[in-house]
Structure formats: C-alpha cells, structure tokens
Amino acid sequence: MLFAVTCTDRLGALDMRLKHRSEHLLWASAEDSPVKMAGPLLSGEGDPVGSLLIVEAEDEAALRDILATDPYAKADLFSDVFWIPFKWTVKAPEGL
C-alpha cells in the first residue's frame, strides 16, 4: 500500500534541516528504501519548509516504523506529520 506523507518543519529549523539533509537523502534513496518519491515543500520564497513523500508500507503501523528511521524525524525536525493512503494513477512507475 502507498501512503502520501506530508511533514511540516518546526519554525526556524532550516539550519537543522540542512545539517541532516545528506543523511536524509541517503536514507530516502537507498536501494531498499520504501520511499518511492520525495521532495521538499517550499515557502513562497523558495525555502524548504517541509517534506512530501510517497512511501510503500504494509499498513499504518509499518509506515510509522519506517518514518521513525528518517534522520529528519530522529533530529525532531518536524512539527507535524500527516499521512493518507494514496493511489498513484498518473505516470505511475511500473509495479506500483
């Protein structure tokens, strides 16, 4: 099952985001990562203020476990995390 996940950064946390960015990108892009798509959410000025991820997980409990391993989550970057089941219908990668 796929989940769309939005994560909102804590106010004033840009330095924290940048400090953990390389580690986060390695986590999200690992060969065995359940993250199928990801990118930053941007402010009107173009600064990152959160994250959008599409994550494959068996269920919500598994998703919680996956998200807990994100270096951004471990650094307590996010003030809010929201997810909802997602069906990829336009330009979906094969097998999803």
C-alpha positions in Angstrom: 0.0 0.0 0.0 1.2 3.5 -0.8 0.9 6.5 1.6 1.3 10.2 0.8 3.1 11.7 3.7 3.5 15.4 4.4 5.9 16.7 7.1 6.0 20.3 8.3 9.2 21.6 9.7 9.4 23.3 13.0 9.6 27.1 12.7 13.1 28.4 12.3 14.5 24.9 11.7 16.2 25.5 8.3 19.7 25.0 9.8 18.6 21.7 11.4 17.2 20.6 8.0 20.4 21.4 6.2 22.5 19.7 8.9 20.7 16.4 8.4 20.0 16.7 4.6 22.7 14.4 3.3 21.8 11.7 5.8 18.1 12.0 5.0 18.8 11.8 1.2 20.9 8.6 1.7 18.0 7.1 3.8 15.3 8.0 1.2 17.3 7.0 -1.9 18.8 3.7 -0.6 18.3 0.8 -2.9 15.9 -1.0 -0.5 14.1 2.2 0.7 10.3 2.1 0.7 10.3 5.8 -0.3 9.1 5.9 -3.9 9.2 9.6 -4.3 10.2 12.6 -2.1 11.0 16.2 -2.2 10.9 19.4 -0.1 7.8 21.5 0.4 8.7 25.2 -0.2 7.8 28.6 1.2 6.7 31.4 -1.2 10.4 32.5 -1.1 11.6 29.0 -2.2 13.0 27.9 1.2 12.3 24.3 2.3 9.6 24.2 5.0 8.7 20.5 5.0 8.7 17.3 3.0 6.4 15.3 0.8 7.0 11.6 0.5 5.3 8.7 -1.2 6.1 5.6 0.9 5.2 2.0 0.4 4.2 0.2 3.6 2.1 -2.8 4.5 -0.1 -0.8 6.9 0.0 2.3 9.1 1.9 0.6 11.8 4.7 -0.3 9.3 4.6 3.2 8.0 5.1 4.6 11.5 8.1 2.3 11.9 9.6 3.4 8.6 9.1 7.1 9.2 10.8 6.8 12.6 14.0 5.8 10.9 14.2 9.0 8.8 17.1 11.1 10.0 14.9 14.2 9.9 12.5 12.5 12.3 15.3 11.4 14.6 16.5 15.0 14.7 13.0 16.1 15.7 12.8 18.4 12.6 9.0 18.1 12.1 6.2 19.9 14.0 3.6 17.9 12.2 3.4 14.7 10.1 0.3 13.7 8.2 -0.3 10.6 6.0 -3.2 9.2 4.0 -3.4 6.1 1.7 -2.5 7.0 -1.9 -3.2 5.5 -5.3 -0.8 6.6 -8.0 -2.8 6.8 -11.2 -1.0 9.3 -13.5 2.5 8.3 -14.7 2.8 5.6 -12.0 6.0 3.7 -12.0 5.5 0.1 -13.2 4.7 -2.3 -10.4 3.1 0.3 -8.1 
